[in-house]
Amino acid sequence: MRYCSTRGGVHGWDFREVLLSGYAPDGGMFMPENLTTLTPETLRSWAALSYPQLVVEVCSLFIPAELVPRPDLEALVCAALSGFSVPGAVRLARLKDGLAVLELFHGETLAFKDLAITCTVRFLDYFLHKESRRAIILVGTSGDTGGSAIQSVRGLGVVDVVVVYPRGRITPVQEKQMTTCLEDNVHVFAADGSSDEIDIPLRHLFADQELVKSHSLMSLNSVNWSRIMIQLAHFIYAYLKMSGLEQTVTGAPLPVLEVVVPTGGAGNIAAGTIVKLMGVPLRLVAMVNSNNIVHRTVKSGDFSMASNITRTLAPAIDIQDPYNMERVFWLLSGWDGALVKAMMEEFQQSHRHTLPEGLHKQLSQVISAGTVGDDGIVETMRRCWEENQYVLCPHTAVAVWHHYHCPPSPGVNRCCIATASPVKFQAAVQEAGLTLDLPEAVTALDKMATRFQDLERGQDWKTDWENRLRERIQSIGSVRQQKVSYYN
């Protein structure tokens, strides 16, 4: 298995090289050069597997045994997913009137990012130890990725992590999960801007190939292919558990499963698209909040940012630059790197682009989309509690709103993806008039010391932030060469 860039300028990389990277050198995103077809026989043979076992099977399609032998792969995935709070790491909640919620938030930071990031960090640690080298991870976050990245790498001797979060645009729990980690290899910055604005200097840093190579700079955002690869597994898991496959006879057409996905940076919807193109009959619904660029793109081909990001009750998807849509465009354009390069460069310069008619038609056939405001989020959270005594996080409510307002087609089962625990979004829970018992791990955050650096918003903030982060990366590299601690 080899990997290429969505912009056509890079081919033939192996999984290790892609793992230890961010954006491709040409500014694109890495994708496999071919996709394995999952036959009905394969899917039936996987039907009884646990989620961790399924992750191993999925990873084995994309990581050659010469790089990670099968016993090592099984051990790495097992170790990564063994610390989750429910058996098998994920749980399917079957509620009234056909509502099914796949809970992906039972990791340490109570968000679905824990599933892919813990596995990715195990792979990273495996290669770095084999090669006796270090790496620096650079992460921008809209709320959950940063905390998960920090918890996954804290205390690891072979990596440092630099995380940048948007001050005032995430919840207190999300912020404290990052700022209360005082490990020597954790470096947190609070930026006076949005998560989309944070991505601008990060893209510039990853484009500096001298910096990337000299400091082994890599990403743990869903820019990293490994994140997307692991996320394939929960779509396949949902299909095996929810589609009714086990009730169909051999040779009959495979049943369809509709999967409703709360969508921000579009990593999850990109993973679902890949699974669909691998032969699993999914009907994908991308649900967004008031930051509705994905909805407009699917409905009309208008891939354009709004003038401002709207702050909503679902802050982790308050995004106007859904960067993983580049992977979707590449897949649906017939892997046309030249087209994607032209599209994405225009979008990055002008923040506007109209999809070619043929690509828009393909997109609208593969993905449907919807949008819901804060009133709909609150209404959905209340209704789900009244009918099921089940509290949704506001992002999951974005998906469940679709279930309540758009009944599934006859004979088609549906699964809503639950991306985070409601305990991380207490203001939204209170807005819905609901209450929660907070776990001790969350309440303890209020009493813990914090450490972070400010990225103030000056007149030339893009350059200032880039320079500050570059200086930190370089100083980390210098300190680690001396083999001393960073914080005295």
N, C-alpha and C positions, 0 to 999 in steps of 0.2 A: 504494500500500500504506500503510495506516494501522494504528495500534496502539492497544490498549486495555489496561486493567488487569484482572487476574483477579478483582478484587473489585468491579468494576462502576462505580467512581467516576470513571474517566478514559477518554476516548475521543478518537480523532482525532489522536493524536500522529504525527509522522513519524519516520523512522529516525534522523535526526540528533538529535532531541530524546530519543529512547529511548536512543541510544548514550551521550549525555552525561548520564546519570542513574544512579540506583541503583534502589531500590524506587520504585514509583509513589507519588504523593502520598497516595493512600488506603491505603498499606501493602501493596498487592498487587504483582504482578509483571507486566511488560509481555508481551503476546502479540499476534501479528498479528490483525487483525479478520477476515481470511479466509485460507484455505489453498488454494493451487493444487493441482489434481489432476495427478499425474504419470501420464500415460497410458502404455500399453505402447509406443506409438510413440516417445514421449519417452525412455523408459528404453532402448529399443534404439538410439536415436540417440546416447545418451551412453555406450554400452558400451565404446567404444575410448578414452574420455577418460582422461587422467592425473588423479591426485588434485587437483593445483592447478587444472586446467581444470574439474574438477567443482565445486570450491569456487566458482569464478567463476559457473558456471551456477546454483548454488544461491543465491548472494548476489543474483544479478540478479532472482530471484523476489521478493525482500524489500526491495531497495534500488532505488527508481525511478531511471531514467537522468537525470532532471532534477536529482537530488541528487548522484549520482556517475555521470558518463557512462561508458559501457562501456569505452572505452580506459583511463580512469583506474582503473576497477575492476580490470581485468586487470593493470595495472601495480602496483597496491597489493598484490594477492594474490601476484603473482609475486615482488615484493620481499620480502614477509613470509615466504614459504616457500622462498626460494632458499638459505638458509643451513643447511638440514637436512643430516644426514650421509648420507642415502641419496637416490638419484634419486627425484623425485616425492614426497619428504617422508615417505611411509609405505611399509611393506613387509608382504607377506603371507607368513607361514611355513607351509608345508604339511608336517605331521609325520605320524608313523605312525598307522594305524587311524583315518583320517579327521579327525584333530585339525588344525584350521587356526587360526592365531593372527595376528590383524591387529595389527602392531606400530605403535603411534602415538607412540612415545617417542624419535624421532630428532632432536628439537630440542635447543637449547642446554642446557636443564635436565633433559633425559632423561625427560620426562613428557608425557603427551598434552595437558596444558594448553597447551603451547607452540604447538600448531596453531591453536587458536582465539584465544589471547591475542595472538600476533604479528600476526595479521590484524586483530583488534580495535584494537590500538594503531596500526596503519597508518591505519585509518579515522579514529581519533581525531585523529591528527596532521594528517591531510588537512583535516578541518573546522576545527581550531584555527588552523592556518596561514592558511586562507582568511579567517578572521574576526579574525585578529590578537588572539587571546585565549589565556588559560591555563586549566588545570584541575588539580584535586587529586583523585587516585585514592585511595580508601580500601578496603583489602582485608583481610579476615580469612582465615586459611588453616589447613587441617588438614595442610599439609605441602608440597604441590607448587604450588598456585596462587601463593603468595607469591613463590617463587623465579622462576617464569615471568614474573610481572608485573614484578618488579624488572629482570630481564634484558631484557625487551622495552622498557622505558622509560628505562633508565639512560642518563644523558647527554642525553636529549631536552630541548630548551630550553623546551618549552611545557607540561610537566606535572611535578608532584611526585607521588610515590607514598608512601603511609603504609601499612605492612604490620604486622599483628599476628599473631604465631604462638604456639601453646601450648607453653611451655617444658617440656622433658622428655617431650613426647608425640610428637615427630617424630624422624627419624633425624639423626645428625650431618651427613651430606651435605646433607640438606634444610635444616638450620639454617645451615650455613656458606654455602650458596648465597645465603642472604639476608644474613647478618651481615657477610660479607666484601666486600659492595659498598659502597664508600665514596664513590660519586658524590654530588654536592651535592643532587641531587633525590630521594634515597632516604632514607626515614626508617623504621626498623625498631623494633618494640616486642616484647618477650618477656613474655607474660602467664602468670601462675601460675593456669592453668585450662585447660579443654578448648576445642576449637574451637567447640562449641555455645555455651559461655558467652561466648566472644569475640563471637559474633553478636548478643548482647543489647545491649551499648552501641552497636554499629554500626547496628542497626536504629533505635535512638533518634536517632542522629546523622542518618541519612538521612530520618527523619521530621521533622526541624527544617528546614522549607522556607526559612527565612531564611538558615540556615547553608549549605544546599545551593546556593541561588541566589547568595549573595554570594561564595562561593569556588568556584563551578562544581564542586561535589563530585559525584563519580561512582564507580561500582563497576567492578572488573574481575573480581569473582566471577561465577559463573554466574547470579547475579541478573541480570546484564546480558544482554539479549536477543541481542546480537551473538555472545556466547559460544555460546549454544544454536544459533543459526543456522549457525555454522561447523560445529558438531558434527553437524548433519544430514548433512553431506557424507560422513563416514566410514561411516555406515549405508548410504547409497546406494552408495558405492564397494564396500563389502563385498557388497552384493546383486548388483551388476553383475559382480563377479569370482567370486562363490562360488555363486550360486543355480542356475546352469545355464541362465540365460536365453537364451544364444546357441544352445542346442541345441533350443529350442522353436520350433515353427512359428508363423507369424503367425496370429492368431486363436485359438490355444490358450490355456487358462488359464495365467496366470503361475505359475512355480514358487515355492515358499515357501523362505525362508532363515530358519533359527533363529539369532539373535544373542544370545550370553551376555555379560552386562555386569556387571563388578564395580561395586557400587553403594554410594555414600556419600551425597553431597548430592543425588543423583538427577538431576543435569543431563544425564548421558548417557542415562538411561532416559527422561527427558522428551523428548530429541531423537529417540530411537527411536520413541516414541509418536507424535510429530508426523509422522515419515516414514511410519509405518504408516497414519495417518489421511489422508495425501496419496495413498494408493493403492498403496504398495509392500508386497507381501505378506510381512511380517516376523512371525516368532514370537519374542517378546521374553522373555528370562529375566533377571530381576534377582537377582544373587547377592550376598549380604552375608556379613560375618564374624559374630562373636558379638554385635555391635550390630545386632540383627535387626529393627528397627522396620518396615522395608520388607517383609520377609518376613511379619511378623505382619499387616500391613495388607492385603497381597494375599491371604493365606490365610484370615483371619477378619474383616477389617474393623477390627481393633484398631489404630488409629493413635494409639499412646500411647508416651511415652518410658519407658524403664526408669529405675530410680532413679539409676543411675550408668552412665557410659560405661566399658565394658570395654576395657582396653588390650590390643591384639592385635599379632600379627606384621605385620598389614596396616594401619598406623596412619592412612593417608590416608582410609580409610573407617570410622574409629572415630567415627561420627556417629550421634546419636539425633534430630537435627532435620533430616531430609532436605528442605530447604526447596523444592526444585524439584518435590516431589510436589504442591505447590499448582497448578503448571501442568498436571500430569496430571489432577488432580481437576477442574480447570476444563474441560479438553478433554472428559473423559468424562462430565461432568454436562450436556453440551449448552451449554457456555459460560455457565453460570448463576453470574453474579457475586455475587448476593445469597446463594446457598447457600454458595459458597466463602468469602465474607467471614465469615459466621456460623461456619462450620467452623473456619477458621484463627484467628479471634479466640478461640474457645473453647480451641483447642489451645495458643495462645500464653499464655493465662491459666492453664490447668489442666494443660497438658502431656498431656492425654488427650482422645481423641475416638473415637467409634464411627461408622464410615461409614454413611450411609443405605443401606438394603438394595439399592436400585436402583443406586447408585454403586458399591457393593462388587461387585455382579454384573458391571457393566461392566468394572471394573478387573481382576477375575480372568479375564475373557475376553480381555483385551488383553495382560496381563502375567502370567507365572508367576514364581515366586520360590523361592529356596532359601537355606539358611544353612549355614556351615561354620566350625568352630572351628580353633584353631591346629594341633591334631594333624592335621586334614585338610589344612591348608595345607602343612605339612611333608611329609606323605605324598605329596601331589601334586607338589611340587617334586622330590622324590627320584625318583618314578616317571617324570616327564617327562625327567629327566636320564638315567636308566637306559635308557629306550627311545629317546631321540632325541639325547642329548648336547646338550640345550637347557635353559638355565637360565631359569626363570620368576621374575619378581618375585612377592612374596607376594600382591599384589592380583590379578594375572593368574591366579595359582594358585587363587584363590577361584572364578574362572570355569571354569578347566580341571577343577577337582574335579567340577563338574557334568557335564562331558563324560565323565569316567571312570566316574561312578556312575549316570548317567542316559543311556543310549544314545539317539541321535536316532531319530525315527520313520522307518520305511522310506521311502526316496525323498526325504527332507528333508535338505538339506545344513546344516551348522552352522559358525558362526564365533565364536571367542572373542576378546573385545577385550582387548588388552594395553595397560595404561594407563601403565606406567612400566618403566624399565630396572632389572634386578636390582641393578646397582651402587649404587643409592641405598639398598638395604636389606640391608646386609652382615650384620647380626645374624641376619636370617631365613635368608640363604643359609648361614651357618655353622651355624645350628640344624638345617638340612637335611643337614648334613655335606658341603656342596659348597664349591667354591672358585671365585674369579673373578680375572681379570686386570683391575685397575682402570685406567681411562684416566688419562692425565696430568692432564687438567682436574680430575679428582676428587681425586687424590692431592695436587695443588698447593694445595687448599683448606686443608689442615692448616697450611701455612706462612704463610698470609695474615693480615693484621691484621683485626680485627673492630670493628664499631660497632653498638650497639643500646641501647635504653632499657628499663628494667624496669617492668612493671606488677605491683606486688605485690598479694597477696590480703589486703586488710584486711577489717574488719567490714562496711564499706559498699563493697565492691569494685566493684559494678556502676556506682554513681555516680562513684566515684574514677576508674575506667577511662574512662568517658564524658567526664568533665571533663578528664582528661589529654590525651585524643585531641582534644577540642574546642580546647583551648589550643594544641596543636601545629598543627592546621589553621589557626587564626587567626594564629598567629605566622608560618607559612609564607606566608600571604596578605600579611601586613604586610611581610615581607622582600622578597617578589617585587615589590611595588609600588615599593619603593626601588631595585629592579634591582641588588641586591647578592647575594653568595653567602650561603648559610645557615650553613654550617660554615666557620669561619675557622681 
